[in-house]
Amino acid sequence: MNANDVRIVRLEPQHVAASYGFGNGPEGIAWENMNAFVQGKGLAEDGKAHRYFGFNNPSPAPGSPNYGYEQWITVDSSIEPSGEIKIKDFDGGLYAVTHCTLGRITEAWHELVIWREKSPYRPANHQWLEECLTPPVQGQEIGMDAEFDLYMPVAE
């Protein structure tokens, strides 16, 4: 990965609806709950720009197939929680961002960490994020060619 593959972005604070999954493959659980919420609230058809972010919570641990995944969709303040979906406020922050497909996501995360170690930026403590640019809709599955932007927190 070279400097042309990474851009520095400041994410502004955002209001998000959050779905959670835990187990072996929790992303599917989190997405299924989120898709039901999106359809139930009409968010797919409301004409507003929504972004989909996710992250491990907690990360996989050695010796266990289970971990957690939290899925977010950006929403405005009129959206209320429903069922297992919670509403949260995200503070935003400064990020090093790279683009990849799902089939390369693990490799791309490793490359981004190595890039940061060689860059003038230092690690920061705000939330790591994966933004799904091609989210599944109405029961579709995410394929290995799904596109993502990876957001690694950095500080100057």
TIVO-2410 file (N, C-alpha, C; in nm, 3 decimals):
# residues 156
REC num residu      c1      c2      c3 atome chaine
REC   1      M   0.086  -0.117   0.000     N      A
REC   1      M   0.000   0.000   0.000    CA      A
REC   1      M   0.090   0.123   0.000     C      A
REC   2      N   0.058   0.219  -0.085     N      A
REC   2      N   0.136   0.341  -0.087    CA      A
REC   2      N   0.049   0.460  -0.049     C      A
REC   3      A   0.110   0.577  -0.043     N      A
REC   3      A   0.039   0.697   0.001    CA      A
REC   3      A  -0.081   0.729  -0.088     C      A
REC   4      N  -0.076   0.691  -0.215     N      A
REC   4      N  -0.189   0.716  -0.305    CA      A
REC   4      N  -0.311   0.630  -0.272     C      A
REC   5      D  -0.291   0.521  -0.198     N      A
REC   5      D  -0.400   0.431  -0.163    CA      A
REC   5      D  -0.472   0.472  -0.035     C      A
REC   6      V  -0.420   0.576   0.032     N      A
REC   6      V  -0.475   0.619   0.162    CA      A
REC   6      V  -0.509   0.766   0.155     C      A
REC   7      R  -0.626   0.798   0.209     N      A
REC   7      R  -0.663   0.940   0.222    CA      A
REC   7      R  -0.695   0.967   0.369     C      A
REC   8      I  -0.675   1.091   0.409     N      A
REC   8      I  -0.704   1.131   0.546    CA      A
REC   8      I  -0.839   1.203   0.545     C      A
REC   9      V  -0.930   1.155   0.632     N      A
REC   9      V  -1.068   1.204   0.635    CA      A
REC   9      V  -1.107   1.235   0.778     C      A
REC  10      R  -1.177   1.345   0.795     N      A
REC  10      R  -1.236   1.374   0.926    CA      A
REC  10      R  -1.385   1.343   0.918     C      A
REC  11      L  -1.428   1.243   0.993     N      A
REC  11      L  -1.572   1.212   1.002    CA      A
REC  11      L  -1.633   1.305   1.105     C      A
REC  12      E  -1.741   1.369   1.066     N      A
REC  12      E  -1.815   1.457   1.157    CA      A
REC  12      E  -1.900   1.372   1.251     C      A
REC  13      P  -1.942   1.428   1.365     N      A
REC  13      P  -2.032   1.355   1.453    CA      A
REC  13      P  -2.157   1.310   1.377     C      A
REC  14      Q  -2.207   1.192   1.412     N      A
REC  14      Q  -2.322   1.135   1.342    CA      A
REC  14      Q  -2.418   1.069   1.441     C      A
REC  15      H  -2.543   1.069   1.403     N      A
REC  15      H  -2.649   0.999   1.476    CA      A
REC  15      H  -2.667   0.866   1.403     C      A
REC  16      V  -2.661   0.754   1.472     N      A
REC  16      V  -2.667   0.624   1.406    CA      A
REC  16      V  -2.766   0.531   1.476     C      A
REC  17      A  -2.823   0.440   1.396     N      A
REC  17      A  -2.898   0.327   1.450    CA      A
REC  17      A  -2.802   0.210   1.450     C      A
REC  18      A  -2.799   0.134   1.559     N      A
REC  18      A  -2.700   0.028   1.578    CA      A
REC  18      A  -2.765  -0.108   1.597     C      A
REC  19      S  -2.714  -0.206   1.523     N      A
REC  19      S  -2.757  -0.345   1.534    CA      A
REC  19      S  -2.638  -0.427   1.580     C      A
REC  20      Y  -2.663  -0.533   1.656     N      A
REC  20      Y  -2.553  -0.611   1.712    CA      A
REC  20      Y  -2.574  -0.760   1.686     C      A
REC  21      G  -2.464  -0.827   1.655     N      A
REC  21      G  -2.466  -0.973   1.641    CA      A
REC  21      G  -2.349  -1.032   1.716     C      A
REC  22      F  -2.366  -1.153   1.768     N      A
REC  22      F  -2.257  -1.222   1.837    CA      A
REC  22      F  -2.262  -1.370   1.804     C      A
REC  23      G  -2.145  -1.429   1.781     N      A
REC  23      G  -2.136  -1.572   1.753    CA      A
REC  23      G  -2.031  -1.597   1.648     C      A
REC  24      N  -2.045  -1.709   1.580     N      A
REC  24      N  -1.955  -1.745   1.471    CA      A
REC  24      N  -2.016  -1.688   1.343     C      A
REC  25      G  -1.965  -1.573   1.297     N      A
REC  25      G  -2.024  -1.505   1.182    CA      A
REC  25      G  -2.129  -1.405   1.222     C      A
REC  26      P  -2.100  -1.315   1.318     N      A
REC  26      P  -2.202  -1.223   1.367    CA      A
REC  26      P  -2.242  -1.113   1.269     C      A
REC  27      E  -2.162  -1.092   1.165     N      A
REC  27      E  -2.196  -0.989   1.067    CA      A
REC  27      E  -2.333  -1.016   1.006     C      A
REC  28      G  -2.361  -1.143   0.973     N      A
REC  28      G  -2.490  -1.179   0.914    CA      A
REC  28      G  -2.606  -1.149   1.007     C      A
REC  29      I  -2.587  -1.173   1.136     N      A
REC  29      I  -2.692  -1.144   1.235    CA      A
REC  29      I  -2.718  -0.994   1.242     C      A
REC  30      A  -2.609  -0.917   1.251     N      A
REC  30      A  -2.622  -0.772   1.261    CA      A
REC  30      A  -2.687  -0.714   1.135     C      A
REC  31      W  -2.645  -0.763   1.017     N      A
REC  31      W  -2.704  -0.714   0.892    CA      A
REC  31      W  -2.852  -0.752   0.880     C      A
REC  32      E  -2.886  -0.873   0.920     N      A
REC  32      E  -3.026  -0.917   0.911    CA      A
REC  32      E  -3.115  -0.827   0.995     C      A
REC  33      N  -3.072  -0.800   1.120     N      A
REC  33      N  -3.149  -0.711   1.207    CA      A
REC  33      N  -3.157  -0.570   1.149     C      A
REC  34      M  -3.044  -0.522   1.093     N      A
REC  34      M  -3.040  -0.388   1.037    CA      A
REC  34      M  -3.132  -0.378   0.915     C      A
REC  35      N  -3.128  -0.478   0.829     N      A
REC  35      N  -3.214  -0.475   0.710    CA      A
REC  35      N  -3.362  -0.471   0.747     C      A
REC  36      A  -3.401  -0.548   0.850     N      A
REC  36      A  -3.540  -0.546   0.895    CA      A
REC  36      A  -3.577  -0.406   0.945     C      A
REC  37      F  -3.485  -0.343   1.019     N      A
REC  37      F  -3.507  -0.208   1.070    CA      A
REC  37      F  -3.520  -0.108   0.954     C      A
REC  38      V  -3.428  -0.115   0.859     N      A
REC  38      V  -3.427  -0.025   0.743    CA      A
REC  38      V  -3.558  -0.036   0.666     C      A
REC  39      Q  -3.602  -0.159   0.642     N      A
REC  39      Q  -3.728  -0.180   0.569    CA      A
REC  39      Q  -3.847  -0.130   0.651     C      A
REC  40      G  -3.848  -0.162   0.781     N      A
REC  40      G  -3.959  -0.122   0.867    CA      A
REC  40      G  -3.973   0.029   0.882     C      A
REC  41      K  -3.863   0.100   0.878     N      A
REC  41      K  -3.864   0.246   0.893    CA      A
REC  41      K  -3.870   0.318   0.758     C      A
REC  42      G  -3.864   0.241   0.647     N      A
REC  42      G  -3.868   0.302   0.515    CA      A
REC  42      G  -3.742   0.379   0.479     C      A
REC  43      L  -3.632   0.346   0.543     N      A
REC  43      L  -3.508   0.421   0.521    CA      A
REC  43      L  -3.449   0.398   0.382     C      A
REC  44      A  -3.478   0.284   0.322     N      A
REC  44      A  -3.425   0.257   0.188    CA      A
REC  44      A  -3.493   0.343   0.083     C      A
REC  45      E  -3.613   0.393   0.115     N      A
REC  45      E  -3.690   0.470   0.018    CA      A
REC  45      E  -3.711   0.615   0.061     C      A
REC  46      D  -3.646   0.660   0.169     N      A
REC  46      D  -3.677   0.794   0.220    CA      A
REC  46      D  -3.607   0.907   0.146     C      A
REC  47      G  -3.522   0.872   0.049     N      A
REC  47      G  -3.455   0.974  -0.031    CA      A
REC  47      G  -3.337   1.040   0.038     C      A
REC  48      K  -3.305   0.998   0.159     N      A
REC  48      K  -3.192   1.055   0.232    CA      A
REC  48      K  -3.068   0.968   0.212     C      A
REC  49      A  -2.953   1.029   0.221     N      A
REC  49      A  -2.827   0.956   0.208    CA      A
REC  49      A  -2.793   0.892   0.342     C      A
REC  50      H  -2.788   0.761   0.344     N      A
REC  50      H  -2.752   0.687   0.465    CA      A
REC  50      H  -2.621   0.615   0.440     C      A
REC  51      R  -2.536   0.610   0.541     N      A
REC  51      R  -2.410   0.538   0.530    CA      A
REC  51      R  -2.415   0.420   0.625     C      A
REC  52      Y  -2.347   0.311   0.586     N      A
REC  52      Y  -2.344   0.189   0.665    CA      A
REC  52      Y  -2.202   0.163   0.715     C      A
REC  53      F  -2.187   0.165   0.846     N      A
REC  53      F  -2.057   0.138   0.909    CA      A
REC  53      F  -2.070   0.015   0.999     C      A
REC  54      G  -1.960  -0.056   1.018     N      A
REC  54      G  -1.959  -0.170   1.108    CA      A
REC  54      G  -1.821  -0.188   1.168     C      A
REC  55      F  -1.815  -0.272   1.273     N      A
REC  55      F  -1.687  -0.301   1.339    CA      A
REC  55      F  -1.705  -0.419   1.433     C      A
REC  56      N  -1.594  -0.489   1.459     N      A
REC  56      N  -1.596  -0.599   1.554    CA      A
REC  56      N  -1.616  -0.543   1.695     C      A
REC  57      N  -1.700  -0.612   1.774     N      A
REC  57      N  -1.727  -0.568   1.910    CA      A
REC  57      N  -1.785  -0.682   1.993     C      A
REC  58      P  -1.704  -0.762   2.063     N      A
REC  58      P  -1.558  -0.756   2.072    CA      A
REC  58      P  -1.493  -0.826   1.953     C      A
REC  59      S  -1.364  -0.799   1.938     N      A
REC  59      S  -1.287  -0.863   1.831    CA      A
REC  59      S  -1.271  -1.012   1.858     C      A
REC  60      P  -1.242  -1.090   1.753     N      A
REC  60      P  -1.218  -1.233   1.773    CA      A
REC  60      P  -1.104  -1.256   1.873     C      A
REC  61      A  -1.118  -1.360   1.954     N      A
REC  61      A  -1.015  -1.396   2.052    CA      A
REC  61      A  -0.956  -1.531   2.014     C      A
REC  62      P  -0.827  -1.549   2.037     N      A
REC  62      P  -0.766  -1.679   2.005    CA      A
REC  62      P  -0.838  -1.793   2.077     C      A
REC  63      G  -0.864  -1.900   2.003     N      A
REC  63      G  -0.926  -2.018   2.060    CA      A
REC  63      G  -1.078  -2.017   2.062     C      A
REC  64      S  -1.140  -1.908   2.022     N      A
REC  64      S  -1.286  -1.902   2.020    CA      A
REC  64      S  -1.335  -1.862   1.882     C      A
REC  65      P  -1.435  -1.931   1.829     N      A
REC  65      P  -1.491  -1.892   1.699    CA      A
REC  65      P  -1.589  -1.775   1.711     C      A
REC  66      N  -1.621  -1.736   1.835     N      A
REC  66      N  -1.724  -1.634   1.857    CA      A
REC  66      N  -1.664  -1.495   1.875     C      A
REC  67      Y  -1.731  -1.398   1.819     N      A
REC  67      Y  -1.698  -1.257   1.839    CA      A
REC  67      Y  -1.823  -1.176   1.810     C      A
REC  68      G  -1.815  -1.047   1.830     N      A
REC  68      G  -1.931  -0.961   1.807    CA      A
REC  68      G  -1.909  -0.869   1.689     C      A
REC  69      Y  -2.019  -0.823   1.632     N      A
REC  69      Y  -2.013  -0.725   1.523    CA      A
REC  69      Y  -2.126  -0.627   1.542     C      A
REC  70      E  -2.093  -0.498   1.535     N      A
REC  70      E  -2.193  -0.393   1.546    CA      A
REC  70      E  -2.207  -0.325   1.410     C      A
REC  71      Q  -2.329  -0.312   1.363     N      A
REC  71      Q  -2.361  -0.252   1.233    CA      A
REC  71      Q  -2.435  -0.122   1.257     C      A
REC  72      W  -2.393  -0.015   1.190     N      A
REC  72      W  -2.459   0.115   1.202    CA      A
REC  72      W  -2.515   0.160   1.068     C      A
REC  73      I  -2.621   0.238   1.075     N      A
REC  73      I  -2.669   0.317   0.962    CA      A
REC  73      I  -2.685   0.460   1.013     C      A
REC  74      T  -2.640   0.557   0.936     N      A
REC  74      T  -2.658   0.696   0.976    CA      A
REC  74      T  -2.806   0.733   0.960     C      A
REC  75      V  -2.858   0.802   1.058     N      A
REC  75      V  -2.999   0.842   1.058    CA      A
REC  75      V  -3.010   0.983   1.113     C      A
REC  76      D  -3.126   1.045   1.091     N      A
REC  76      D  -3.146   1.177   1.151    CA      A
REC  76      D  -3.212   1.160   1.288     C      A
REC  77      S  -3.226   1.271   1.358     N      A
REC  77      S  -3.273   1.264   1.496    CA      A
REC  77      S  -3.421   1.227   1.509     C      A
REC  78      S  -3.494   1.218   1.397     N      A
REC  78      S  -3.635   1.179   1.404    CA      A
REC  78      S  -3.653   1.028   1.417     C      A
REC  79      I  -3.548   0.951   1.393     N      A
REC  79      I  -3.557   0.804   1.396    CA      A
REC  79      I  -3.550   0.755   1.540     C      A
REC  80      E  -3.644   0.671   1.575     N      A
REC  80      E  -3.651   0.614   1.710    CA      A
REC  80      E  -3.598   0.470   1.710     C      A
REC  81      P  -3.548   0.422   1.824     N      A
REC  81      P  -3.505   0.282   1.831    CA      A
REC  81      P  -3.625   0.190   1.815     C      A
REC  82      S  -3.595   0.066   1.776     N      A
REC  82      S  -3.703  -0.031   1.756    CA      A
REC  82      S  -3.647  -0.170   1.778     C      A
REC  83      G  -3.713  -0.249   1.861     N      A
REC  83      G  -3.668  -0.386   1.886    CA      A
REC  83      G  -3.526  -0.387   1.940     C      A
REC  84      E  -3.439  -0.461   1.871     N      A
REC  84      E  -3.299  -0.473   1.915    CA      A
REC  84      E  -3.212  -0.358   1.864     C      A
REC  85      I  -3.267  -0.269   1.787     N      A
REC  85      I  -3.190  -0.158   1.731    CA      A
REC  85      I  -3.186  -0.042   1.830     C      A
REC  86      K  -3.064   0.002   1.858     N      A
REC  86      K  -3.043   0.115   1.950    CA      A
REC  86      K  -3.003   0.238   1.869     C      A
REC  87      I  -3.026   0.355   1.925     N      A
REC  87      I  -2.984   0.481   1.864    CA      A
REC  87      I  -2.865   0.533   1.944     C      A
REC  88      K  -2.759   0.573   1.873     N      A
REC  88      K  -2.636   0.620   1.937    CA      A
REC  88      K  -2.588   0.747   1.869     C      A
REC  89      D  -2.504   0.821   1.942     N      A
REC  89      D  -2.434   0.935   1.885    CA      A
REC  89      D  -2.287   0.900   1.876     C      A
REC  90      F  -2.229   0.920   1.759     N      A
REC  90      F  -2.089   0.892   1.730    CA      A
REC  90      F  -2.016   1.026   1.721     C      A
REC  91      D  -1.905   1.039   1.792     N      A
REC  91      D  -1.833   1.166   1.800    CA      A
REC  91      D  -1.753   1.202   1.675     C      A
REC  92      G  -1.728   1.105   1.587     N      A
REC  92      G  -1.646   1.131   1.470    CA      A
REC  92      G  -1.499   1.129   1.504     C      A
REC  93      G  -1.415   1.179   1.413     N      A
REC  93      G  -1.272   1.183   1.438    CA      A
REC  93      G  -1.193   1.180   1.309     C      A
REC  94      L  -1.061   1.181   1.322     N      A
REC  94      L  -0.968   1.180   1.210    CA      A
REC  94      L  -0.931   1.036   1.175     C      A
REC  95      Y  -0.932   1.004   1.045     N      A
REC  95      Y  -0.910   0.867   0.999    CA      A
REC  95      Y  -0.818   0.860   0.878     C      A
REC  96      A  -0.740   0.753   0.872     N      A
REC  96      A  -0.673   0.711   0.749    CA      A
REC  96      A  -0.767   0.611   0.684     C      A
REC  97      V  -0.798   0.632   0.556     N      A
REC  97      V  -0.900   0.552   0.488    CA      A
REC  97      V  -0.842   0.489   0.362     C      A
REC  98      T  -0.873   0.361   0.341     N      A
REC  98      T  -0.839   0.293   0.217    CA      A
REC  98      T  -0.960   0.216   0.167     C      A
REC  99      H  -0.957   0.181   0.041     N      A
REC  99      H  -1.068   0.113  -0.025    CA      A
REC  99      H  -1.029  -0.032  -0.054     C      A
REC 100      C  -1.127  -0.124  -0.042     N      A
REC 100      C  -1.100  -0.264  -0.074    CA      A
REC 100      C  -1.232  -0.336  -0.101     C      A
REC 101      T  -1.221  -0.461  -0.141     N      A
REC 101      T  -1.339  -0.548  -0.151    CA      A
REC 101      T  -1.342  -0.637  -0.028     C      A
REC 102      L  -1.457  -0.697  -0.002     N      A
REC 102      L  -1.469  -0.787   0.112    CA      A
REC 102      L  -1.367  -0.901   0.105     C      A
REC 103      G  -1.340  -0.950  -0.015     N      A
REC 103      G  -1.244  -1.059  -0.031    CA      A
REC 103      G  -1.103  -1.023   0.012     C      A
REC 104      R  -1.071  -0.893   0.023     N      A
REC 104      R  -0.938  -0.847   0.061    CA      A
REC 104      R  -0.938  -0.771   0.193     C      A
REC 105      I  -1.047  -0.776   0.269     N      A
REC 105      I  -1.060  -0.687   0.385    CA      A
REC 105      I  -0.954  -0.712   0.492     C      A
REC 106      T  -0.924  -0.837   0.523     N      A
REC 106      T  -0.823  -0.866   0.626    CA      A
REC 106      T  -0.686  -0.818   0.581     C      A
REC 107      E  -0.650  -0.849   0.458     N      A
REC 107      E  -0.522  -0.805   0.402    CA      A
REC 107      E  -0.513  -0.652   0.399     C      A
REC 108      A  -0.622  -0.586   0.360     N      A
REC 108      A  -0.622  -0.440   0.352    CA      A
REC 108      A  -0.605  -0.376   0.490     C      A
REC 109      W  -0.667  -0.436   0.594     N      A
REC 109      W  -0.647  -0.384   0.730    CA      A
REC 109      W  -0.499  -0.394   0.769     C      A
REC 110      H  -0.437  -0.508   0.740     N      A
REC 110      H  -0.294  -0.525   0.773    CA      A
REC 110      H  -0.209  -0.422   0.700     C      A
REC 111      E  -0.237  -0.401   0.573     N      A
REC 111      E  -0.161  -0.305   0.494    CA      A
REC 111      E  -0.180  -0.162   0.547     C      A
REC 112      L  -0.301  -0.130   0.592     N      A
REC 112      L  -0.328   0.003   0.644    CA      A
REC 112      L  -0.251   0.027   0.775     C      A
REC 113      V  -0.244  -0.074   0.860     N      A
REC 113      V  -0.167  -0.062   0.984    CA      A
REC 113      V  -0.019  -0.038   0.952     C      A
REC 114      I   0.036  -0.112   0.857     N      A
REC 114      I   0.176  -0.095   0.818    CA      A
REC 114      I   0.197   0.045   0.759     C      A
REC 115      W   0.102   0.092   0.679     N      A
REC 115      W   0.111   0.227   0.623    CA      A
REC 115      W   0.121   0.330   0.735     C      A
REC 116      R   0.032   0.318   0.836     N      A
REC 116      R   0.030   0.414   0.946    CA      A
REC 116      R   0.162   0.413   1.022     C      A
REC 117      E   0.220   0.293   1.042     N      A
REC 117      E   0.346   0.284   1.115    CA      A
REC 117      E   0.458   0.360   1.045     C      A
REC 118      K   0.449   0.372   0.914     N      A
REC 118      K   0.551   0.442   0.835    CA      A
REC 118      K   0.513   0.588   0.808     C      A
REC 119      S   0.392   0.627   0.845     N      A
REC 119      S   0.341   0.761   0.815    CA      A
REC 119      S   0.373   0.857   0.930     C      A
REC 120      P   0.346   0.986   0.910     N      A
REC 120      P   0.364   1.082   1.019    CA      A
REC 120      P   0.249   1.079   1.121     C      A
REC 121      Y   0.148   0.997   1.098     N      A
REC 121      Y   0.033   0.989   1.189    CA      A
REC 121      Y   0.059   0.887   1.298     C      A
REC 122      R  -0.005   0.908   1.411     N      A
REC 122      R   0.007   0.813   1.521    CA      A
REC 122      R  -0.130   0.752   1.551     C      A
REC 123      P  -0.133   0.642   1.624     N      A
REC 123      P  -0.262   0.579   1.656    CA      A
REC 123      P  -0.350   0.672   1.740     C      A
REC 124      A  -0.480   0.657   1.724     N      A
REC 124      A  -0.577   0.731   1.805    CA      A
REC 124      A  -0.676   0.630   1.863     C      A
REC 125      N  -0.755   0.674   1.958     N      A
REC 125      N  -0.840   0.582   2.033    CA      A
REC 125      N  -0.987   0.581   1.994     C      A
REC 126      H  -1.027   0.657   1.892     N      A
REC 126      H  -1.168   0.651   1.855    CA      A
REC 126      H  -1.195   0.524   1.772     C      A
REC 127      Q  -1.319   0.499   1.741     N      A
REC 127      Q  -1.366   0.371   1.684    CA      A
REC 127      Q  -1.310   0.343   1.544     C      A
REC 128      W  -1.253   0.223   1.526     N      A
REC 128      W  -1.219   0.173   1.392    CA      A
REC 128      W  -1.351   0.142   1.321     C      A
REC 129      L  -1.357   0.162   1.189     N      A
REC 129      L  -1.482   0.142   1.117    CA      A
REC 129      L  -1.458   0.080   0.980     C      A
REC 130      E  -1.557   0.004   0.936     N      A
REC 130      E  -1.564  -0.047   0.799    CA      A
REC 130      E  -1.692   0.009   0.740     C      A
REC 131      E  -1.680   0.087   0.633     N      A
REC 131      E  -1.799   0.140   0.568    CA      A
REC 131      E  -1.832   0.054   0.448     C      A
REC 132      C  -1.949  -0.006   0.449     N      A
REC 132      C  -1.993  -0.087   0.336    CA      A
REC 132      C  -2.055   0.006   0.233     C      A
REC 133      L  -1.993   0.012   0.116     N      A
REC 133      L  -2.040   0.100   0.009    CA      A
REC 133      L  -2.144   0.032  -0.079     C      A
REC 134      T  -2.155  -0.101  -0.068     N      A
REC 134      T  -2.253  -0.178  -0.144    CA      A
REC 134      T  -2.330  -0.267  -0.046     C      A
REC 135      P  -2.413  -0.204   0.041     N      A
REC 135      P  -2.483  -0.282   0.143    CA      A
REC 135      P  -2.588  -0.376   0.084     C      A
REC 136      P  -2.615  -0.487   0.153     N      A
REC 136      P  -2.720  -0.577   0.107    CA      A
REC 136      P  -2.857  -0.513   0.130     C      A
REC 137      V  -2.951  -0.546   0.045     N      A
REC 137      V  -3.087  -0.496   0.062    CA      A
REC 137      V  -3.185  -0.610   0.048     C      A
REC 138      Q  -3.289  -0.606   0.129     N      A
REC 138      Q  -3.399  -0.702   0.122    CA      A
REC 138      Q  -3.352  -0.846   0.111     C      A
REC 139      G  -3.269  -0.887   0.206     N      A
REC 139      G  -3.228  -1.027   0.215    CA      A
REC 139      G  -3.113  -1.067   0.125     C      A
REC 140      Q  -3.062  -0.978   0.043     N      A
REC 140      Q  -2.946  -1.012  -0.039    CA      A
REC 140      Q  -2.826  -1.033   0.052     C      A
REC 141      E  -2.735  -1.118   0.009     N      A
REC 141      E  -2.613  -1.140   0.085    CA      A
REC 141      E  -2.503  -1.052   0.029     C      A
REC 142      I  -2.406  -1.022   0.113     N      A
REC 142      I  -2.290  -0.947   0.067    CA      A
REC 142      I  -2.193  -1.045   0.002     C      A
REC 143      G  -2.152  -1.017  -0.120     N      A
REC 143      G  -2.057  -1.102  -0.190    CA      A
REC 143      G  -1.914  -1.057  -0.163     C      A
REC 144      M  -1.820  -1.141  -0.201     N      A
REC 144      M  -1.679  -1.110  -0.179    CA      A
REC 144      M  -1.634  -0.989  -0.260     C      A
REC 145      D  -1.714  -0.946  -0.358     N      A
REC 145      D  -1.680  -0.828  -0.437    CA      A
REC 145      D  -1.744  -0.701  -0.382     C      A
REC 146      A  -1.813  -0.711  -0.268     N      A
REC 146      A  -1.871  -0.592  -0.205    CA      A
REC 146      A  -1.759  -0.494  -0.173     C      A
REC 147      E  -1.788  -0.366  -0.190     N      A
REC 147      E  -1.686  -0.263  -0.171    CA      A
REC 147      E  -1.695  -0.198  -0.034     C      A
REC 148      F  -1.577  -0.176   0.025     N      A
REC 148      F  -1.566  -0.118   0.158    CA      A
REC 148      F  -1.461  -0.008   0.160     C      A
REC 149      D  -1.481   0.090   0.247     N      A
REC 149      D  -1.376   0.182   0.289    CA      A
REC 149      D  -1.343   0.147   0.432     C      A
REC 150      L  -1.216   0.130   0.461     N      A
REC 150      L  -1.170   0.100   0.597    CA      A
REC 150      L  -1.120   0.228   0.662     C      A
REC 151      Y  -1.169   0.256   0.783     N      A
REC 151      Y  -1.136   0.378   0.856    CA      A
REC 151      Y  -1.054   0.343   0.981     C      A
REC 152      M  -0.925   0.377   0.977     N      A
REC 152      M  -0.838   0.355   1.092    CA      A
REC 152      M  -0.817   0.489   1.164     C      A
REC 153      P  -0.849   0.494   1.294     N      A
REC 153      P  -0.832   0.621   1.367    CA      A
REC 153      P  -0.686   0.662   1.374     C      A
REC 154      V  -0.661   0.791   1.347     N      A
REC 154      V  -0.527   0.845   1.354    CA      A
REC 154      V  -0.530   0.981   1.424     C      A
REC 155      A  -0.412   1.024   1.466     N      A
REC 155      A  -0.393   1.158   1.523    CA      A
REC 155      A  -0.271   1.219   1.456     C      A
REC 156      E  -0.270   1.351   1.448     N      A
REC 156      E  -0.155   1.419   1.386    CA      A
REC 156      E  -0.041   1.431   1.484     C      A
***
